[in-house]
Amino acid sequence: MDIASVVGVIVAFALILGSIIIGGGSFAAFFDAPSVMVVFGGAIAAALICFPLSNFLGVFSVTMKVFFWKVESVSDVIKQIVSLAEVARRDGLLALESKMSEIDNAFITLGVQMAVDGTRPEVMEDIMRTELDAVATRHRDGKAVLDCMGRFAPAFGMIGTLMGLVIMLGDMSDPSKIGAGMAVALLTTMYGAIAANVVFLPFAEKLGFTNRQELMMMEIVIRGIMAIQSGENPRIIEQKLNTFVPPKQRTEEAA
């Protein structure tokens, strides 16, 4: 589980609820079912208009990556690739077949299997980069749905507020109810702002971050496997792949 995402969501809502309590407001005054329907229902409806149903439904499983995602350590992946390179240089590419069961990274397994099978280098790289592009596309589509909902939630919040004002101004028979009516109308705008800035847009940004991390990892694997296939020295492969590691981290590991 990604602790940062969990803590961020909890802190955001805790600050909002804490401000209500400190300000002397009641939770009941900050809840309005029609406003919730307009904001969240409207954002969902807008996303359905913008994307095919399959893309929209897929966002629920993709969103889970905000809280449950795990990308292997860059250093661990590099060490594993260098270890495979040492085996290949010492015993030949075919010797990697005996190491397949020890590899828990499916993308590394794909590359090693093609290298063992004698696949041409250009074909290997083409297949692995096609896989990388497919992963990037899937992640981009999931993020796009959340970005869309984040853009439209505040707009539907404003629409709900205007609707509330129209309803309130349509019945001015009791001036004492104007303040309460205005408060309810403004709730929809607040819901839209919270939905966009606490849920949809932050989730989309986190998905973008996890996507960049995963793609970087796949790029490391591609370069490493291609270097192994071409018979490069394991130390040279390690130096090349370490360029993906921040200099400070490289120094700490060397120490």
Disulfide bonds with the S-S distance in Angstrom:
none
